[in-house]
């Protein structure tokens, strides 16, 4: 067994990787921090892992958008197992925008305007966390991880599975890692439930929540002033997802959905029939 984690849970923001990590962290044979790590290849913590642990895991978001991530991980741990969490692209993009707005990290409550500004934001050096269309572009990242780890060491979990069948999803995760799911002791927070994850998002977007460290790069003063205002005055105002915007986004993502389906041999029909929430009712389970 080489250096680095035995498995990595990753996926775009608001897809559900943090929730899956919290489930796995409850398993007695897994040592896994619940909080999202900054990088899959970060130096190991000086803190000793839990006594009797069998596998060391890591939760690192945004690896899909980092071109060198898959090959760098494979160079250190070619036997590493990758759990990749994906969500229907339109729903993910809007949920992410809504989350950023409520955190006071968005300068507009208009999702369409944020999408229109995306290239300008990129040119100005804004954080990738403010590039909502790009954050839902999965194909290149999926191909890189499949190329470097092969189908046997890559498990793709859909956000929709987490919501509709959380217990079965947890079983699938455990079997992929070579563990028994029934080793987890029953308690008030167990077995896993997607509904329970809503509290994570509700707590994160409550009025007065602190600004996270993922603020835009080189954010101008007027944007920081807006963030403070939005964080203290506007949390109750809900951004809307216009059906026309949702339909246009879905059409733009359709070729990617077809290509991912062909690449993975996995049916993505639920994505094609999905009706993204309108009026700010996006699911909170994908944090």
N, C-alpha and C positions, 0 to 999 in steps of 0.2 A: 504494500500500500504506500503510495507516494505522498508527498506533501500536498497541503491544500485540502479543500472539502471533498467528501465522498459524493456529495450531490449538491446541486444548486437549483433553487427555485427562482425563476425569473419570468418577466413579462412586462408589458407596458403598464403605465400608471392606470389605476381604476379597472384593472382586469381581474384582480383577485389573488395575486401572488402573496400578499401579506396575510390574507385570511388563511390560505393553504398552509403557510409557514406556521401560523399559530396552532393549527390542528396538529401538524407534525411535531411541533415543539412539545406537545403533551405526551408523545410516545416515549416510554421509558428507555428505549434503545436508540434514541436520537438526541444529539446535542445540537441545538439550532437556535440562534437568537431570533426572537420574534420581529424585532425592528429591522427595517430594510438596511442592508449594508451598502456602503458607497461603491464597492468594487469587489468582484468575485476573487480577485487576486491580491486583496489586501493582506498585509502580514498577519499571521495568526495572533489571536488575543493572548496576553500573558495569563489571563484567568484560566484555571484548569477546567476542563470539560466536566460535565456531570459524571459522578461515579457510576461505573457499569455501562456507560454509553457504548454503543456499537458502531454508530455512523455519525460522522461530522457533516453537518449541512450548512448551507449559507443561503440567505435571501438577498438577492441583488437585482434591483430593478434596472430597466433601461438597457440591458445588454443587447437587445435586438437592434438598437439604434447605434451600437458601437461596432464598426466594421471589424476591428481586430480582436474583439472579445472572444469569439468562439475558438479561433486558432490559438490565442494566448492561453486560454484555459486548457485546451487539449495538449498544449506543449508541456504544461505542468502536471496535469492529471488526465491522460488519455482515457483512463477508465472511469472518469467522473460520469455520473448520471445527471441528465438535465431534465428538469420539470418546467415546461414552457406553458404559461397560462395566457390564453388569447380570448379576446372579447369581440363581438360584432363591432366593426370599425366605427360606424356612425354613433352607436350608443356609447362606445368608449370615449370618442372624441368629445361628445356633448357632456358626458358625466365629468370628464376631466376639466372642461371649460367651466362648468358649474362649480366644481370644487375650488378651482383657482379663484373664481369670482367671490365666493363666500369667504375664502381666506384673505380677501383683500389684495390679491395679487394679479387682478385683471383690471385693465383701464376702461373696459366697456362691458355693458351687460348684454350686448348684441353679439350673438354667436357668429352670425354671418359676417359682421364687421371684423371680428377676430380672425376668421378664416381668410378674409380678403387682405388682412395686414400681415399674413404669415411670412411671405417672402421679405417684406420690409423689416419685420422683426428679426428674421434670420440674419439679414445684412447688417443690422445694428448690434448683433451679438447677444440677443435675448436668449435666455435659457431654453433648452429643448422642451422644458415643461410648459412652454407657452406656444408650442407649435403643434396644434391639435390634429391637423390633418397628417403631418409627418409622424406623429406618435401612433397613428393607426395604420401606418404602412409597415406591414409585417414581412412581406414576401422575402426580401433579401436576407433578413435576419434568420428566418426559418430555414432557408437554403444553406446558410453558413453553418448553423448548428447541426443540421442533418448531414452535411458534408463531413464535418469534423468528428461527429459522434455516432453517426449511423442510426438506423431505426431502432436498434436494440437498446441504445442508451439515451434515447430521446422520447419522453412522454409528453404529449400535448393534451392539456386539460382546457376545456372550453368553459368560459364564465357561465354559460347557460347550464352546464352540468352542475356547477357549484350551487346554483339557485334551485334547480329542480330535484336533484338527488345528492345532497351533501354526503350522506353516509356511504353510498355506493362510490362516490368520488374518492372518499378517504380510503376505502378498501383498495381501489385501483392504485392509489398512490403507494400504499404500504406494500402491495404485492410487487409493484415495479421496483421498490427498494429492497425486496427480499425480506420483508418483515410481516408479522402477524398483526392485523388491526385490533384484535380482541385483547392485546396486551395492555391497552390503555384502560386505566381504572375508571369506572363510572363515577361521575360527580355531577354537580349542578350545571356545569358548563359542557357536559359531555353526554351523549354523542354529539358530533358536530352539527351545526345548524347554520344555514346561510342567513336566516332571519336575524340571528344574534349578531351578525356582523354590522347591522345597520347602526348600532350604537357607536361603533368606531367612527363612522363618518359624521354622525350627529354631533358627537363630542368635539370632533375636529373643526367643525364649521360654526360652532356656537359663537355668539357675540363676544367679542373681546379675546378671541383665540390669538395666541402669539404668532407672529410672522415666522414661518419656517426658514431654514437655511437655504432653501432652493429658490430664492428670489431671482428675478431676471438679472443677467450680467449687466453691469454698468447701467442700472436703472436710473433714469434722470430724476431730478428733484420733484418735478411736477407729478411724476408717476408714483413716487414714494408718498407724496401728499395725498394722492387719490387713494392709494392702498390704505392709509390710515383712516381716511374718511369712510371708505367702503367697509372697512373692518368694524367700525364703531357705529355707523348709521344705517348701512344698507343691507345687513344680512337677511332681513325678511323679504327683500325684493328678489323674486325668482326670475332668472333668465328663461326665455322661451325658446323652444326648438320649432321653428317654422316648418310645416310639412314640406313646403317647396325646397327649403334648404336641405332637409333630411333626404328627400328623394334625389336631389342633385348629387349629394355626397355619396349616396348608395350607388348611383350609376357610375360615379368615378371610381369607386372601390370594387365594382363588379368583376373586372378582369383579374384583380388581385385575389379575390375570393376564389374564382375558378382555378387560378394557378396554385394557390395553397392547397386546395382540395385535391388537385392532381398530384402535387408534391408529396402529400402526407397519406393519400388514400383514405381520407377522412371526410365523411359527409358534412357539409356546411350548409345544408338546406335550412336549418333554423336561422341562420344569418340572412338568407334571402327572403324569408317570410317575416323577419322581425319588424315590428313597428316601434321605432324609438320613442321614448316617452316625450310628451309635449307639455310645456308649461312647467318645467322644472321638476317633474316627477321621476327623474332618472333614478335607477336603483342605487342604493347606498352600499350594496354588498360588494362592489368591485374595488374598494379601497385597497 
